[in-house]
Amino acid sequence: MELDLDESSLAIGRIERALSRIEKALAARAERPASAATAPPPESSALKAEVAAVIGELDRLIGEAKHG
């Protein structure tokens, strides 16, 4: 299975949006007071899911580039 240009562009767009969400979450976490930072934030699992999605998309693009 080979990725065409449209599929690659869509994958890159998903990666960019996910990275933007990750950046916003990290910035929001950095702005919290120290007392709030000691408890595990509820969005932590969502942030981990975003990172996993980005890694998955990048792995897929790299794999297709190697085989295409």
C-alpha positions in Angstrom: 0.0 0.0 0.0 1.5 3.3 -1.1 0.5 6.7 0.3 -0.4 9.2 -2.4 0.2 12.9 -2.1 -3.4 13.6 -0.8 -3.1 11.0 1.9 0.3 12.3 2.9 -1.0 15.8 3.1 -3.9 14.7 5.3 -1.6 12.8 7.6 0.7 15.8 7.9 -2.4 18.0 8.7 -3.5 15.6 11.5 0.0 15.6 12.9 0.1 19.5 12.9 -3.2 19.7 14.6 -2.3 17.2 17.2 1.0 18.9 17.9 -0.8 22.2 18.3 -3.2 20.7 20.8 -0.2 19.2 22.7 1.5 22.6 22.7 -1.6 24.3 24.1 -2.0 21.7 26.8 1.6 22.0 27.9 1.4 25.8 27.9 -1.7 25.6 30.0 0.0 23.2 32.4 3.0 25.5 32.8 0.7 28.4 33.7 -0.9 26.6 36.6 0.0 27.4 40.1 2.5 25.0 41.8 -0.1 23.6 44.1 -2.3 22.5 41.2 0.8 21.0 39.4 1.4 18.5 42.2 -1.8 16.6 41.5 -1.9 14.5 38.3 -3.8 16.6 35.7 -7.0 15.0 34.3 -5.9 15.8 30.7 -2.7 13.8 31.2 -4.2 10.6 29.5 -5.6 12.8 26.7 -2.1 14.3 26.2 -0.5 10.9 26.1 -3.1 9.8 23.5 -2.3 12.8 21.3 1.4 12.0 21.5 0.7 8.4 20.6 -1.4 9.5 17.6 1.4 11.7 16.4 4.0 8.9 16.7 1.6 6.5 14.9 1.1 8.9 12.0 4.8 9.5 11.7 5.6 5.8 11.9 3.1 5.1 9.1 4.5 7.9 6.9 8.1 6.7 7.5 7.1 3.1 6.8 5.3 4.0 3.6 8.2 6.2 2.5 10.7 3.3 2.9 8.5 1.0 0.9 7.3 3.4 -1.7 
